[in-house]
């Protein structure tokens, strides 16, 4: 099964997860990046990110080239911002219009995903959901446990 992992990562959590999925599934990996590359830290990061979600901003993305039709399975990943998928992933979903595909979703958060996964699924109607999973601070947690959790999830995705 030809698989692509497509993700947005702000602090490296989704990037770490995507890399482990690449290893587990021999997948192609694509990182979505925003045109705005300014790094925000501390309170400014939360104020900026939260306002992006509340005002439903769809940031401009850096150019990317992904032929979603070339893949049997698309795994999409996003950080959770204010209980929602990151605005960059919303922009990607709006621009790419994925339909009729087998997809799986993952999100990364600091301990509270809220309704982010429901909102994430709503971005990709008309697709077959093969699975969903969330990770708490994967870049700073136990690497062995993370790798095992991803390997088990990957096995479930390929057998469904």
N, C-alpha and C positions, 0 to 999 in steps of 0.2 A: 504494500500500500504506500503510494507516494504521499508524503506528509510535509506540510509547511507549518512552521511556528511563526506567527506574526504577533509582535508585541510592542508595547510602549513601556519604557522604564524611566522613572525620574531619578531614583536613588540607587538603582542597581538590583532591586529585588526581583523584578520581572526578568531582567537580563540574566540573572543567576538561574532562575527557573527555566527560562528558554534554553539556556546552554545545556542543562541537565536533560531536558526533553530532547534536544538535538542528539545527545549521546544515546539516550534510551531508544529512540525511534529512528535514528539515522536520518533525521529530518533536515530540510533546508530551513534556515532561520532568517527572518527579516525583521529589522528593528525600524519602527516608525519613529521619526524624529520631527519635532516642531521647527518651524523656521526661526522662532524666537529661541535663541540658545542661551539666554541670560540665566545664570544659576542663582537661585534664590535659597536662602537659608533662614533658620530660626523662625520667628513669628511671621516675617515677610512671606515665607514659603506657604504657610497655612492661610494667611490672608489672601494672597494672590490666587492660590489653588481653589480655595473655597469660593472666592468671588467668580472665578471662571465657571465653576459648576452652577452656582446660583443664577448667574446671568446667562447660562447656557451658551457660553462661548464655544465656537468651533475654530480652534487655532489653525492657522495656515501650517501645512506640513512641508517638510523638505521633499523634493522630488523622490519618488520611489517607483520601482518597476517590479510588480508582482503579478504574474499570470495565475490568478486563483483557479482558473479552469484546468490548469496543468496538474492539480493535486486532487487526490482522493479524499484527504482529510486535512482540514485547516484547524489548527489550534491557535486560538486568539487569547492574548494575555494583556491585562491592564492592572495598574495600581488602583486602589480605592481612594477616591478623593471625596470627602464630605458625603459618604454613603453612596457614591456613584462611580461609574467608570471614569477614568481620566478623560478630560475633554479631547485630548489628542486621539484617543481611540474612537470617540464619537465622530470626530472629523474623518477618520479613516473609514468608518462604517458608512458614513454619509457619502463619501467620495467613491468608494469602491463598489457598493451595491452588491454584496455577495448574496446569491440566491441559489437554491437547489443543490446545496453542498452538504456534506457531512462535516459538522463542526464540533469542536470541543472548546470549552472556555475555562480560563483560570484567572484568578485575581490574587493580588498580594496586598496585605494590609498590616496594620500595627496592632490588631486585636479587635477590630470592629468593622465587619464588612457591611453591616446594615442591609439595605435592599440592593446593594450594588450588583449582585449577580442577576437578580430579576431585571434590573435596568439594562445590564449588559446583554442578556438574552434578547430583550426587546429591540436591540439595535440590529439584530440579524434574523428577521422573520423570514419564513419560507425556506428554512434550512432544517436538516435533521440533526438534533443535538445528540452527540455520542457520549458526552459526559461533561461534568463541571467539577471544579475543585478550587479551594482557596488555601492560601498559605500565609502564615503569620511570620512576618520578618524573615523570609527565607535566606537572605544574604548574611544575616548575623546569627542564625540558629545553628543547630547541630547538623553539620554537612552530611553525615552518614544517614541520619533519620530522613533528611530531605531527599537524598538520593533514593532511598528505599521507597518513600511515599510516591515519588515521581515514577519510579520503575513499576510499582504496582498499578498506578493509574494508567500508565502507558500500555501495560499488558491488557487492562480492561478495555482501553480504546481500540486496540487492534483486534480484540476478539469480539467486539460488538458489531 
